[in-house]
Amino acid sequence: MRVSRGRDNDVLKFTGADGGDATHYFKNGVYTNTSPSSRMETQWRSRPLAQGLVIELVAMRKEWEEALVLTWALAQTPNMRVNTIVGLFFLPVVLGAASSQPSHEAIFEMSESAPRDAAVQKKALAAIDAEIAKQPKEALGHFVRGKILTRLGRDADSLAAYDEAVRLDAKLANAQYNAGIVLGRLGRKKEAAERFDLALEIEPLPDAAYNAGQAYYDLKDFETALKRFERAHKLAPGDFDSARKVMQAQMALGREKDAWKTRETVLKIWKKSSDPAVRQRRDYVLEQFEIGGLHVMAAETLAPAEELAYIYTFKVYGAQDKLLGSVQLETSAVIREMGWPYLMGVSKPKSHQATGIGFKSLPRYSEVRETAVKLIREHFEAPAPQ
């Protein structure tokens, strides 16, 4: 899961809801849950591949014969096959326990199956509380409890559950990570950044680096933000969002030359990406800045249309993140016929205004930005009190 300010849907996605189309797989001997909508990984860190499959299948009420076939087929090393035999040796005990009480994983699955259904979440909470009563020192139970409480909207209790999980297992990176998500949602950005950093120290999670970067960015610590975004990009070189955020941080630091080099990477990823969500994007935010009490988000169009297109768009937000309008560099067939291929325009909710400012050739971004700032001050800044 990433965290989001809401305006720039590329950025901080603290607000993303848990749930939806989660898939599960075993990777490098670690049980992993991923949700395409959140990109968060929940790792069950202590279980080898084959043994984990045995217990998971039992917990999900599968037949033990099926468990034997699958685990033996997937056990590609002698060590894994030993784990399989050990798992099957203890199968009657595990099966008896599973029949009377669902496992942590099964409870997590219950919660994951209907993340927005309060009745299901309350049932899952009762089940995990019963498990914790039996195994109070099992960190995984408190972690699962934190996830369920988040889905019930109980952020303070969720944070306490993640803290307990970390107290019991200091190496549980995802407990630190999810605590960061909750802290970000509560507006405690500095603490959120620290938690993402702690998660990153334990495990190289790209989203932890990304979220730390966004938290530092919102705290105006652009130098640290850049380092975290660069780490995220290094961990996931093909990630469009991370590359974009590197560019944003460079622009915030006034390093336009570096930013424009990064832009080449951004465009390259967009063109070559096999991710439909990336390929469907029509623009991206390259910079954010303030003008008085206004927040401006500057975006570049990735594939300008033939007839009418905005090359750059500067969206202007006022109090409470209210969109006031935008300033844009426009081009169209009609404009080109007039001999001025690029014109600056101003848009408001119910109007569009030509400014009479034009360019014979595509101007540099810095030149467009300078003109846009003047137009924003003229059209959107409140007049000074007399």
C-alpha positions, 0 to 999 in steps of 0.5 A: 500500500502506498499513501496519497494526498488525494490531489496527486494520485501518483503520490502518498497513498495513505488513504488507499483502502485495504482489500480487493482481489488479493492474491497469495503465493510463496516466494523464496520460502516466505508466505506472501499476500499481495493486493494489486490495489494496494501493492502492500505485502504481508509476509509470514516470515518464519515458515519454509515453503513446503511446511507452510503449504501443508499448514496453510492447506490444512487451515483452509480445510483441504484434504491432507492427501492433497497437501502431501501431493502439492508440497512434495511436488513443490519441494525442490530441495532435500531440505524442503522435503524434510520440512514436508515430512515434518509437517505431515508427521505433525499433521494430526495435531495441526488438523485437530487444532485447525478444526477447533480454531482457525489459524492466523492465516485463515483469519487473515483470509477471512478479513481479506475476503470482505474488507469493507464488510463490518460484520465479517471484520468483527467476526475476524476480530473475535477470532484473532482475539481468541487466538491471541488469548491462547498465544499472547506472545505470537507477533503474527496474531497482533499483526493480523489484529492490526490489519482487521482494526484498520478495516474497522476504522479503529486507527489508534487501536490498530497502531497499538496492535502493530506496536505490540507485534514489533515489541514481540518481533523487532524484525517484523518489517510489515508491522513497522510499515503498516504502522507508518500507513496508519500514522500517515493517515492520522497526519503524523507524517514525521512518525510515519517517515520514521516507521517506513525507515525502520521497515526499510532497515529490516527489509528492502521494501520498495513501497516503504522507501517510496512512502518514506520519500513522500512523507519527507516530501510533505515535511519539506525535507526534499533532500531526504525525500530524494534519497528515499525516492532514489532508493525506491527506484533502485529497488524497483527500476521499472516503477513509473511512480518512483521515477516520477517522484525522483523528478519531483524531488529534484525539481523541489531542490531546484535541480532542473537539469537533473530532473530533465535527465530523470524525465527521460527515464520516466518517459522510457518506463511509460512507453515500455511498461506492460502495466495497463494502469501505467499505459493508460496514463495521459499525464504525470505530475512533474512538480509541486510548488506554493504561490502564497496560500495556493498549491500548484501541481504542474503536469506534463501530458504524455501523449498530446492529442492531434487536435486540441491538447494541453502540453503543460497544465498547472492545477491551482488549489486553494483552502481545503484542497479545493480546485480553483482552476488551471493554467495551461500551455495549449495547442490545436489545429486552429491555433496552429493555423493562426501562426501561434502553435502554442498559447497560454490559457486559463480555465476555471470551473465555468469558463476558459479564457485565452490570455493572448500569450503565445509561442512560435515554437515549443518553449522550455518548461522553465519559460512556461512555468514563469509565465504560468506563475504570473497568470496564477497570481493574476487570476487566482490570488486573492487581492490584498486587503485595502 
